[in-house]
Amino acid sequence: MLPALAILAAALCFSTTGTAQALALVDASPLAVGAARIVVGGGILGLIALARAGRTRAPGRPALPSRATVLLVALGVVGVLAYQPLFFLGTRENGVAIGTVVALGSAPIATGIMDAVRLRRPPTSRWMLATAVALAGVVLVSGVTGGAVALAPGGLLASAGAGMSYALYTVGGKSLIERGWDSTRVMGTVFGLAAVASLPVLLLAGTSWLFAPAGLALALWLGVVTTAVAYLLFGWGLARLSAVTVATLTLAEPLAATVLGLLVLREELTAISALGLALIAVGLAIVSVPARRRKGALDAIPSA
C-alpha cells in the first residue's frame, strides 16, 4: 500500500494547483504560470539528481548513455513540456470542466495503450474496471453532464494531447527505471531538462508578476510542492507500481481538488458531484488494494 499512498499523496499535491492560483489572484497568463512551475520545480529536481549523482559516481570516465536511453529521456522531456500548454489550450477552447475531463480521462487510457504496446500484454481486467469506475466519477464531478454544449474540435485534440503527454513521461519514466535508473534520477533528469527549456518561455511570457509577494508565493508553491515534492513521490511510487496503476491512482487529483474547493473556496457540492466523488474513491480502492489470491501464480504479474 505504501507506493499507492505515495501516488495518492502526489495527486493531493497536484490538486492544490487550482486553489493556489485562485487564492493568489496574480496577473499572469497560464503559460507564464506553467513555465514558472516547471522552472522552479524542475530546477529543484535537477539539482537533487545532480547532487545524488555526484555522491554515487564511480571513479573513471562515465559510460555514455545508449541511444534508447537518450530517446526515453527526450520523450519524457517532450511530455513534460507539452502537457501544460496543451492542457491550458483545451480548457480555454471548451471550458475548464470539459478540458479537464478529457485531459485527465485520456491520460490513463493513453498510458494503458502505450504500456500494453511496450510490454506486449494488455492491462488486467481489474485495472480496466477500476479505471472505468474512476473515469465515470471524474465526469460526474466535472459537471459536464448538465446538457448539450458546442465543443471545439481543436480544444478536444489539445486536451487529448495533454493526456498523451502525461502518458509519455509516465511510461518513459517507468522504462528508464526498468533500465536501472533510480526514480530520483529519472525525475531530476526529465524535469531538469524541461526546466532549462522552459526558462526562455517564462522570459517571453512575462516575469513581472513574480516580483509581487503573491506571485512569488504562487511560483514557489507550484514549483516546490506541486512539482518537486509531488514528482519525488510520483517517481518513488512509479518505481514500485505499474505505469497503468499509477495513471489511474492520479485520478485522485480531481477528488482532492473538489474537497479543497469545498473547504477553502467555499464551493457548493451537488448530489451528482457527490456521487462522482464516491465513484472515484471506489475506483481508487479497487486499483490500490493488493490482490492476495492465487499468490503463487501472480507473484510475477503487476497487481494492476
Secondary structure, 3 states (H helix, E strand, C coil): CHHHHHHHHHHHHHHHHHHHHHHHCCCCCHHHHHHHHHHHHHHHHHHHHHHHHHHHCCCCCCCCCCHHHHHHHHHHHHHHHHHHHHHHHHHHHHCHHHHHHHHHHHHHHHHHHHHHHHHCCCCCHHHHHHHHHHHHHHHHHHCHHHCCCCCCHHHHHHHHHHHHHHHHHHHHHHHHHHCCCCHHHHHHHHHHHHHHHHHHHHHHHCCHHHHCHHHHHHHHHHHHHHHHHHHHHHHHHHCCCCHHHHHHHCCHHHHHHHHHHHHCCCCCCCHHHHHHHHHHHHHHHHHHCCCCCCHHHHCCCCCC
